[in-house]
Amino acid sequence: MRRSPQRPDVPVLVGGLAASGVGIVLLLDRLQVITLSFGWLAPTLLAAIGAYLLAGGLAQGRR
Amino acid sequence: MDQQTESQTSNPAPRPRRFLRAADDRFLGGVCGGLGRYFDVDPVLFRVGAVALTFIGGITLIIYAALWALVPTDNGSGEPSGPSPLRRLLGGADGRVRAGHMVAIAALILGGLLTALLLVVGAVWATASGGGVWIAVLVIAIGLAAAAGALAGRRRAAWLLVPALLIAAPAGFAAAADVRFQGGFGDLRYRPTAVTALPARGYELSAGRLRVDLRGLALSPGTTTEIPIQVGMGVATVIVPASVCVQSDTKIGAGYVDVLGDAEGGLDVRRQVGGAQGLAPRVLLRAKVGMGALEVVHRPEDSLFLEHGHGLHHAVAGASDNAACSGAVA
């Protein structure tokens, strides 16, 4: 079944927003608002990837 | 006959006899969906494994790209819907390989790998050289572009997440390790003989090896000489005479520090060596290393990283060679 061209692609939407969120964390670190360490980096990246996978799984469950 | 047809359509798709990329269960190219269907397991397992292995060595990206290029898509009944992307690229829709397209595909693969390498190296380089703000803005822009594409229902917008990850992960690594490219590159060696000859900003290395030999440095008893050391990526070796008490405050993003046997390694390492009794001259090392190592030894042959070094002081497990700090060495 072909997806309607107007229908939002939820997993990619979540992935894009998650990538932007990671970018914002990087920006805050570079602007010295926060201090990024590995203790923060790994959970941030994994949360972003996890959100993308979760959204994909939920979207496929609805189809 | 109708009943048979109805029962066939209500059953889930049969397990294919050959590995094909999934057309309906896909995030990017349908490779993990196809693997899940072929092995009859949840494809999420393959997806999570692929992401985890990407962080370990990145080999997954190459394997995924190869499977995407070589394996055709399932048409929904366990049969290929057409030739694989590679065959289609080499010969068109009929799948017949044409030699003329071989150069094109080779250039495409090489170009893709080169682009990925450039993104990773460029992200680290820019972040370490003070351009981290622009890298962060670029990641935000790519993420928003992917989100906008997704809202418009463009399936190909998913591919924007690949460069976003290739830029964000190494830039984040460089930022978390606080890698800074200050100073020179390569093999830098210094042997100061007077305190006035010490550089005001300390010794700086962007990437490579730094060797600071303090054995000829004239130090007065009871005085403390502060020496800052900044290393972006690489190894710094400081050689001090046994008559000098070494105090240190070291921050290492990812790597290893060994101050006369007082050693620690890992991520986000902060190690302080202090305490001084007696009148021995003191050297206070304030070191920052992004990725790499800092070692302080009495002799070059005690080094783990210098040529002809054997790391001899490690023979005394757990013992520190910083005897001058306790007044044991005159």
Interface residues (C-beta under 8 A of the other chain):
Chain A: M1 R3 S4 P5 Q6 R7 P8 D9 V10 P11 V12 L13 G15 G16 L17 A18 A19 S20 G21 V22 G23 I24 V25 L26 L27 D29 R30 L31 L36 S37 F38 G39 W40 L41 T44 L45 I49 Y52 L53 G56 G57 Q60 R63
Chain B: D24 D25 F27 V44 R47 V48 V51 F55 T127 G132 V133 I135 A136 V137 L138 V139 I140 A141 I142 G143 L144 A145 A146 A147 A148 G149 A150 L151 A152 G153 R154 R155 A157 A158 L160 L161 A164 L165 A168 A169 A171 G172 F173 A175 A176 A177 G253 A254 L267 D268
